[in-house]
Amino acid sequence: MTEIQLNLINFPHREILSTILKDYSDDFEFTANGVFRRITPPQCSDCGFPMSYNGFNTYRKGYLGEASVGRYLCSACGKSVEEDRTFWNNLKTGFFNILTEICLRLRLNHVSYELIEDVMSLLYPRDKDTIRNMVQSAIEKLEVPPVNGTQFVNYDEQHPKAGRNQKYRLTLLDSLTRQVIADELFDSKDADTIEDFLTRNLDAHKPIFIVTDLYRGYSDIFKRVFGNNVTHQLCLLHLNKLIVNDFPRKTSIEQELVKYELLDIFYNGELEIEFLSCLIEEERAMKRKSGKEYKVWVREAMRLFREFIHSLELKRRREDKNLERRTYYDALNNFKELFSKIDSFEIAVRRRLMKIKELWPKLTAFYFVDNAPATNNALENYYSTSLKTHRKKQLVVPGIEEQIKLSALKRSGIFGRPSKTLLDAFLMFIPFLDRG
């Protein structure tokens, strides 16, 4: 262990110095004047003649301190060498690594570089460009751990804008672990781009269950990439969004009832349907009165219905439950019952029922595979936290790619609880505090 020569100044810091220099052998000393060197000067590497002490070099880092390392001179050949200063470089690296991690976490939470610069002025002053270089260099070095044994995959796209240029973000997520498999930015989302993206990031020779929205072109692309190894599930959440969009924003009670009967195909909506059914006869009676009276009545009825829906949502949250999903048998019966009345519905509802019939095998694939997901909820949640909608038009390409990489790193657990704080790293510099 390095010999530490104590004096009144460094006596309180013996333990810190011992920790810093613990990797050096008994051949080294830390003098009372703060110089790190060998107890016996080494032999010259050129001529083999014993070298002698030749003073020291001092290395300073603003706000942190300075370290002195010994120099040696060969009197035979005149060669001059300096002692190893790895301990000093390690101290600086540890300190600035923590600063960089602070900046990374701020960027992960969408804090601007200008604001990070203000925050750093309270910790360790760094200008905006230096902070950007620190962050981007750290992101390039960090790698998202690969996801192995993938079987259930969520696939979706996001369409951010870099200034006036439209970009396309393609993402694959492991449905079981919620880990990011791949997340990349492209200038286009044509079939060739999607095929290349899937081929590079998924094993086309293994059976795979993949969930997407209801975009028409996916099935053909998956067939070309995976052949018969793919099971394609269409997201029920996207289906329900399309069903809601088939109806006007301000609906009648009768229209609202039909909407919830459609939503009831795959998710239990019996309580909502029962509530609306109780209002149907009253609505018919109100329609025979003046238009103004009906509008007032339906507005109040819909307000009560929304309050009822909200109370059901609060109840599910308290009980930590999701919407109850129908069994395959119940879903099939509900659909058949609605389809038998197709001629009585409005055109938009008829089209939706015909589309559900056409896509039925892909809407119900999850029923026949154990633990298979029925929605893209996991990926939608990831999108909502990684690149929020209101920011999709505010970033240039490097900023979008930076947010994508940081979000994937967070999902993989890279940003766990830190093992050392900034204060811990700073305390290691106490024996070297810059007195100038």
C-alpha positions as semicolon CSV with decimal commas, in nm:
position;residue;x (nm);y (nm);z (nm)
1;M;0,000;0,000;0,000
2;T;0,125;0,351;-0,080
3;E;0,315;0,517;0,205
4;I;0,139;0,836;0,311
5;Q;0,351;1,095;0,491
6;L;0,113;1,282;0,719
7;N;0,131;1,643;0,833
8;L;-0,110;1,879;1,007
9;I;-0,282;1,960;0,674
10;N;-0,344;1,613;0,537
11;F;-0,375;1,422;0,866
12;P;-0,760;1,442;0,866
13;H;-0,765;1,305;0,510
14;R;-0,559;0,989;0,561
15;E;-0,859;0,760;0,503
16;I;-0,956;0,936;0,180
17;L;-0,598;0,925;0,050
18;S;-0,570;0,557;0,137
19;T;-0,886;0,487;-0,065
20;I;-0,767;0,690;-0,364
21;L;-0,419;0,528;-0,371
22;K;-0,517;0,174;-0,272
23;D;-0,436;0,029;-0,614
24;Y;-0,069;0,132;-0,596
25;S;0,206;-0,087;-0,446
26;D;0,439;-0,024;-0,150
27;D;0,690;0,128;-0,394
28;F;0,502;0,460;-0,395
29;E;0,471;0,745;-0,148
30;F;0,255;1,051;-0,099
31;T;0,489;1,308;0,052
32;A;0,414;1,563;0,321
33;N;0,424;1,827;0,044
34;G;0,150;1,641;-0,150
35;V;0,370;1,490;-0,422
36;F;0,290;1,141;-0,550
37;R;0,604;0,956;-0,658
38;R;0,812;0,640;-0,611
39;I;1,009;0,598;-0,290
40;T;1,308;0,491;-0,497
41;P;1,338;0,652;-0,843
42;P;1,309;0,395;-1,125
43;Q;1,576;0,291;-1,369
44;C;1,589;0,460;-1,709
45;S;1,399;0,257;-1,968
46;D;1,650;0,360;-2,237
47;C;1,991;0,305;-2,076
48;G;1,907;0,124;-1,750
49;F;2,086;0,386;-1,535
50;P;1,917;0,477;-1,202
51;M;1,717;0,799;-1,234
52;S;1,695;1,076;-0,974
53;Y;1,417;1,305;-0,850
54;N;1,356;1,608;-1,071
55;G;1,077;1,801;-0,899
56;F;0,711;1,750;-0,991
57;N;0,432;1,854;-1,229
58;T;0,107;2,000;-1,096
59;Y;-0,231;1,931;-1,259
60;R;-0,525;2,154;-1,171
61;K;-0,900;2,133;-1,222
62;G;-1,102;2,443;-1,153
63;Y;-1,322;2,438;-0,839
64;L;-1,187;2,092;-0,747
65;G;-0,817;2,114;-0,668
66;E;-0,471;2,018;-0,785
67;A;-0,248;1,710;-0,775
68;S;0,133;1,692;-0,796
69;V;0,312;1,394;-0,951
70;G;0,688;1,340;-0,936
71;R;0,934;1,374;-1,221
72;Y;1,252;1,172;-1,270
73;L;1,567;1,254;-1,467
74;C;1,835;1,021;-1,600
75;S;2,178;1,180;-1,546
76;A;2,334;0,945;-1,799
77;C;2,117;1,001;-2,108
78;G;1,913;1,301;-1,997
79;K;1,574;1,132;-2,036
80;S;1,293;1,283;-1,825
81;V;0,978;1,093;-1,727
82;E;0,673;1,166;-1,517
83;E;0,502;0,945;-1,262
84;D;0,167;0,784;-1,340
85;R;-0,129;1,012;-1,259
86;T;-0,413;0,765;-1,317
87;F;-0,550;0,828;-0,966
88;W;-0,611;1,195;-1,055
89;N;-0,775;1,110;-1,387
90;N;-1,000;0,857;-1,212
91;L;-1,111;1,118;-0,960
92;K;-1,205;1,361;-1,235
93;T;-1,377;1,089;-1,440
94;G;-1,589;0,982;-1,141
95;F;-1,697;1,338;-1,072
96;F;-1,784;1,427;-1,430
97;N;-1,961;1,095;-1,489
98;I;-2,206;1,188;-1,216
99;L;-2,249;1,536;-1,363
100;T;-2,320;1,375;-1,699
101;E;-2,577;1,140;-1,548
102;I;-2,754;1,438;-1,390
103;C;-2,769;1,604;-1,733
104;L;-2,892;1,280;-1,894
105;R;-3,177;1,250;-1,647
106;L;-3,275;1,611;-1,701
107;R;-3,278;1,558;-2,078
108;L;-3,482;1,241;-2,032
109;N;-3,746;1,459;-1,866
110;H;-3,740;1,708;-2,157
111;V;-3,541;1,982;-1,980
112;S;-3,381;2,222;-2,230
113;Y;-3,004;2,267;-2,251
114;E;-3,050;2,632;-2,152
115;L;-3,219;2,531;-1,827
116;I;-2,961;2,258;-1,761
117;E;-2,692;2,524;-1,796
118;D;-2,870;2,728;-1,526
119;V;-2,890;2,422;-1,300
120;M;-2,521;2,341;-1,355
121;S;-2,427;2,696;-1,254
122;L;-2,544;2,597;-0,904
123;L;-2,341;2,273;-0,902
124;Y;-2,040;2,297;-1,131
125;P;-2,055;2,564;-1,403
126;R;-2,073;2,422;-1,757
127;D;-2,184;2,610;-2,068
128;K;-2,464;2,485;-2,292
129;D;-2,239;2,352;-2,570
130;T;-2,021;2,161;-2,324
131;I;-2,331;2,005;-2,167
132;R;-2,464;1,905;-2,510
133;N;-2,133;1,740;-2,598
134;M;-2,130;1,557;-2,262
135;V;-2,482;1,426;-2,314
136;Q;-2,442;1,322;-2,677
137;S;-2,108;1,152;-2,610
138;A;-2,259;0,957;-2,319
139;I;-2,561;0,852;-2,529
140;E;-2,335;0,723;-2,806
141;K;-2,141;0,509;-2,558
142;L;-2,448;0,361;-2,387
143;E;-2,610;0,062;-2,554
144;V;-2,963;-0,067;-2,504
145;P;-2,935;-0,432;-2,389
146;P;-3,075;-0,670;-2,652
147;V;-3,404;-0,846;-2,578
148;N;-3,366;-1,223;-2,604
149;G;-3,631;-1,486;-2,658
150;T;-3,885;-1,241;-2,801
151;Q;-4,220;-1,396;-2,886
152;F;-4,488;-1,132;-2,824
153;V;-4,415;-0,802;-2,996
154;N;-4,594;-0,467;-3,017
155;Y;-4,532;-0,265;-3,334
156;D;-4,640;0,092;-3,394
157;E;-4,538;0,417;-3,559
158;Q;-4,516;0,778;-3,453
159;H;-4,499;1,073;-3,694
160;P;-4,289;1,355;-3,543
161;K;-4,180;1,658;-3,744
162;A;-3,823;1,788;-3,748
163;G;-3,893;2,149;-3,836
164;R;-4,092;2,125;-4,160
165;N;-3,970;1,777;-4,246
166;Q;-4,197;1,483;-4,175
167;K;-4,023;1,192;-3,998
168;Y;-4,141;0,843;-3,914
169;R;-4,054;0,665;-3,592
170;L;-4,084;0,285;-3,606
171;T;-4,082;0,096;-3,277
172;L;-4,081;-0,266;-3,162
173;L;-4,154;-0,346;-2,798
174;D;-4,140;-0,676;-2,614
175;S;-4,495;-0,715;-2,483
176;L;-4,403;-0,926;-2,179
177;T;-4,096;-0,742;-2,047
178;R;-4,192;-0,395;-2,184
179;Q;-3,834;-0,362;-2,311
180;V;-3,757;-0,176;-2,633
181;I;-3,640;-0,410;-2,909
182;A;-3,581;-0,137;-3,168
183;D;-3,673;0,230;-3,200
184;E;-3,553;0,419;-3,509
185;L;-3,627;0,734;-3,708
186;F;-3,679;0,729;-4,087
187;D;-3,762;0,967;-4,369
188;S;-4,034;0,737;-4,497
189;K;-4,250;0,445;-4,386
190;D;-4,299;0,267;-4,715
191;A;-4,314;-0,113;-4,730
192;D;-3,942;-0,152;-4,806
193;T;-3,846;0,058;-4,503
194;I;-4,073;-0,141;-4,272
195;E;-3,951;-0,474;-4,412
196;D;-3,588;-0,377;-4,364
197;F;-3,660;-0,256;-4,009
198;L;-3,834;-0,582;-3,915
199;T;-3,572;-0,803;-4,082
200;R;-3,284;-0,636;-3,897
201;N;-3,444;-0,648;-3,553
202;L;-3,649;-0,970;-3,539
203;D;-3,568;-1,334;-3,612
204;A;-3,785;-1,424;-3,910
205;H;-3,726;-1,797;-3,855
206;K;-3,895;-1,812;-3,512
207;P;-4,271;-1,805;-3,446
208;I;-4,378;-1,453;-3,351
209;F;-4,701;-1,292;-3,229
210;I;-4,716;-0,926;-3,333
211;V;-4,976;-0,662;-3,243
212;T;-5,040;-0,356;-3,462
213;D;-5,305;-0,095;-3,528
214;L;-5,557;-0,145;-3,809
215;Y;-5,339;-0,011;-4,094
216;R;-5,416;-0,214;-4,406
217;G;-5,066;-0,289;-4,536
218;Y;-4,915;-0,471;-4,239
219;S;-5,045;-0,820;-4,315
220;D;-4,876;-0,840;-4,654
221;I;-4,549;-0,704;-4,514
222;F;-4,548;-0,955;-4,228
223;K;-4,623;-1,238;-4,468
224;R;-4,324;-1,146;-4,683
225;V;-4,089;-1,111;-4,384
226;F;-4,204;-1,394;-4,156
227;G;-4,391;-1,628;-4,388
228;N;-4,607;-1,871;-4,189
229;N;-4,425;-1,798;-3,860
230;V;-4,632;-1,490;-3,779
231;T;-4,959;-1,447;-3,592
232;H;-5,099;-1,099;-3,650
233;Q;-5,324;-0,941;-3,386
234;L;-5,503;-0,611;-3,450
235;C;-5,516;-0,382;-3,149
236;L;-5,860;-0,375;-2,982
237;L;-5,784;-0,032;-2,837
238;H;-5,745;0,111;-3,189
239;L;-6,066;-0,063;-3,294
240;N;-6,253;0,101;-3,008
241;K;-6,110;0,442;-3,101
242;L;-6,234;0,396;-3,457
243;I;-6,577;0,295;-3,327
244;V;-6,599;0,611;-3,117
245;N;-6,493;0,822;-3,417
246;D;-6,776;0,671;-3,625
247;F;-7,025;0,869;-3,415
248;P;-7,073;1,247;-3,389
249;R;-6,929;1,430;-3,090
250;K;-7,278;1,514;-2,967
251;T;-7,483;1,197;-2,987
252;S;-7,838;1,111;-2,903
253;I;-7,906;0,850;-2,636
254;E;-7,996;0,601;-2,910
255;Q;-7,665;0,662;-3,091
256;E;-7,472;0,636;-2,765
257;L;-7,642;0,304;-2,693
258;V;-7,539;0,165;-3,034
259;K;-7,183;0,290;-2,973
260;Y;-7,159;0,104;-2,642
261;E;-7,312;-0,208;-2,793
262;L;-7,025;-0,207;-3,044
263;L;-6,771;-0,147;-2,767
264;D;-6,935;-0,430;-2,574
265;I;-6,825;-0,686;-2,833
266;F;-6,482;-0,734;-2,676
267;Y;-6,511;-0,549;-2,342
268;N;-6,786;-0,579;-2,084
269;G;-7,009;-0,272;-2,108
270;E;-7,325;-0,417;-1,956
271;L;-7,360;-0,146;-1,690
272;E;-7,328;0,134;-1,945
273;I;-7,577;-0,035;-2,179
274;E;-7,823;-0,086;-1,895
275;F;-7,796;0,282;-1,796
276;L;-7,858;0,401;-2,153
277;S;-8,140;0,150;-2,212
278;C;-8,332;0,304;-1,923
279;L;-8,326;0,639;-2,104
280;I;-8,438;0,522;-2,448
281;E;-8,816;0,539;-2,386
282;E;-8,782;0,878;-2,219
283;E;-8,581;1,006;-2,517
284;R;-8,851;0,895;-2,760
285;A;-9,109;1,083;-2,555
286;M;-8,891;1,394;-2,539
287;K;-8,839;1,392;-2,918
288;R;-9,215;1,444;-2,959
289;K;-9,182;1,774;-2,774
290;S;-9,012;2,092;-2,894
291;G;-8,657;2,076;-3,020
292;K;-8,537;2,311;-2,746
293;E;-8,681;2,095;-2,468
294;Y;-8,519;1,785;-2,619
295;K;-8,178;1,951;-2,645
296;V;-8,192;2,055;-2,279
297;W;-8,300;1,706;-2,177
298;V;-8,038;1,517;-2,381
299;R;-7,762;1,750;-2,258
300;E;-7,854;1,674;-1,897
301;A;-7,895;1,301;-1,968
302;M;-7,549;1,281;-2,126
303;R;-7,400;1,470;-1,832
304;L;-7,543;1,213;-1,593
305;F;-7,415;0,930;-1,813
306;R;-7,061;1,075;-1,821
307;E;-7,067;1,105;-1,443
308;F;-7,174;0,741;-1,425
309;I;-6,888;0,635;-1,655
310;H;-6,643;0,837;-1,448
311;S;-6,759;0,668;-1,129
312;L;-6,700;0,327;-1,289
313;E;-6,348;0,434;-1,389
314;L;-6,272;0,552;-1,036
315;K;-6,398;0,223;-0,896
316;R;-6,169;0,025;-1,129
317;R;-5,873;0,240;-1,026
318;R;-5,941;0,187;-0,657
319;E;-5,963;-0,187;-0,713
320;D;-5,662;-0,181;-0,951
321;K;-5,861;-0,346;-1,230
322;N;-5,883;-0,299;-1,605
323;L;-6,187;-0,321;-1,825
324;E;-6,319;-0,677;-1,820
325;R;-6,244;-0,849;-2,148
326;R;-6,506;-1,076;-2,300
327;T;-6,444;-1,444;-2,355
328;Y;-6,428;-1,553;-2,717
329;Y;-6,773;-1,715;-2,691
330;D;-6,933;-1,397;-2,551
331;A;-6,757;-1,175;-2,804
332;L;-6,875;-1,394;-3,092
333;N;-7,234;-1,397;-2,965
334;N;-7,237;-1,019;-2,916
335;F;-7,107;-0,962;-3,266
336;K;-7,353;-1,205;-3,424
337;E;-7,642;-1,037;-3,242
338;L;-7,539;-0,692;-3,369
339;F;-7,471;-0,820;-3,720
340;S;-7,819;-0,971;-3,738
341;K;-7,960;-0,616;-3,695
342;I;-7,718;-0,451;-3,938
343;D;-7,992;-0,312;-4,164
344;S;-8,134;-0,107;-3,877
345;F;-7,813;0,088;-3,816
346;E;-7,669;0,400;-3,974
347;I;-7,426;0,365;-4,267
348;A;-7,114;0,427;-4,055
349;V;-7,217;0,149;-3,813
350;R;-7,289;-0,092;-4,098
351;R;-6,945;-0,030;-4,244
352;R;-6,781;-0,084;-3,908
353;L;-6,964;-0,415;-3,856
354;M;-6,863;-0,530;-4,205
355;K;-6,502;-0,437;-4,132
356;I;-6,507;-0,626;-3,801
357;K;-6,643;-0,931;-3,982
358;E;-6,365;-0,906;-4,242
359;L;-6,093;-0,868;-3,976
360;W;-6,241;-1,107;-3,720
361;P;-5,954;-1,365;-3,732
362;K;-5,696;-1,092;-3,668
363;L;-5,906;-0,925;-3,397
364;T;-5,944;-1,251;-3,206
365;A;-5,602;-1,415;-3,255
366;F;-5,503;-1,344;-2,894
367;Y;-5,778;-1,577;-2,766
368;F;-5,593;-1,878;-2,905
369;V;-5,238;-1,806;-2,781
370;D;-5,157;-1,818;-2,410
371;N;-5,052;-1,485;-2,256
372;A;-5,088;-1,306;-2,588
373;P;-5,163;-0,930;-2,579
374;A;-5,480;-0,794;-2,736
375;T;-5,377;-0,429;-2,752
376;N;-5,084;-0,200;-2,820
377;N;-5,132;-0,028;-2,484
378;A;-4,775;-0,098;-2,370
379;L;-4,633;0,076;-2,676
380;E;-4,881;0,363;-2,656
381;N;-4,775;0,421;-2,295
382;Y;-4,411;0,416;-2,402
383;Y;-4,480;0,675;-2,672
384;S;-4,664;0,900;-2,430
385;T;-4,363;0,914;-2,197
386;S;-4,077;0,911;-2,449
387;L;-4,188;1,176;-2,699
388;K;-4,498;1,358;-2,585
389;T;-4,746;1,470;-2,851
390;H;-4,704;1,842;-2,785
391;R;-4,327;1,809;-2,841
392;K;-4,336;1,610;-3,164
393;K;-4,306;1,928;-3,373
394;Q;-4,057;2,113;-3,153
395;L;-3,740;1,907;-3,199
396;V;-3,483;1,872;-3,476
397;V;-3,364;1,526;-3,582
398;P;-3,078;1,495;-3,326
399;G;-3,320;1,597;-3,049
400;I;-3,578;1,337;-3,153
401;E;-3,314;1,063;-3,177
402;E;-3,175;1,168;-2,840
403;Q;-3,517;1,133;-2,673
404;I;-3,574;0,795;-2,841
405;K;-3,239;0,657;-2,717
406;L;-3,280;0,797;-2,365
407;S;-3,630;0,650;-2,332
408;A;-3,510;0,308;-2,448
409;L;-3,221;0,321;-2,199
410;K;-3,461;0,409;-1,920
411;R;-3,688;0,114;-2,011
412;S;-3,388;-0,120;-2,000
413;G;-3,304;-0,011;-1,643
414;I;-2,984;0,179;-1,724
415;F;-3,093;0,471;-1,509
416;G;-3,123;0,290;-1,181
417;R;-3,045;0,416;-0,834
418;P;-2,696;0,577;-0,846
419;S;-2,422;0,407;-0,646
420;K;-2,249;0,737;-0,569
421;T;-2,375;1,092;-0,529
422;L;-2,212;1,410;-0,657
423;L;-2,126;1,498;-0,297
424;D;-1,948;1,163;-0,252
425;A;-1,739;1,231;-0,562
426;F;-1,659;1,586;-0,451
427;L;-1,547;1,478;-0,104
428;M;-1,269;1,271;-0,264
429;F;-1,109;1,597;-0,380
430;I;-1,074;1,743;-0,028
431;P;-0,704;1,651;0,005
432;F;-0,640;1,825;-0,327
433;L;-0,851;2,137;-0,285
434;D;-0,715;2,424;-0,491
435;R;-0,586;2,679;-0,246
436;G;-0,523;2,932;-0,521
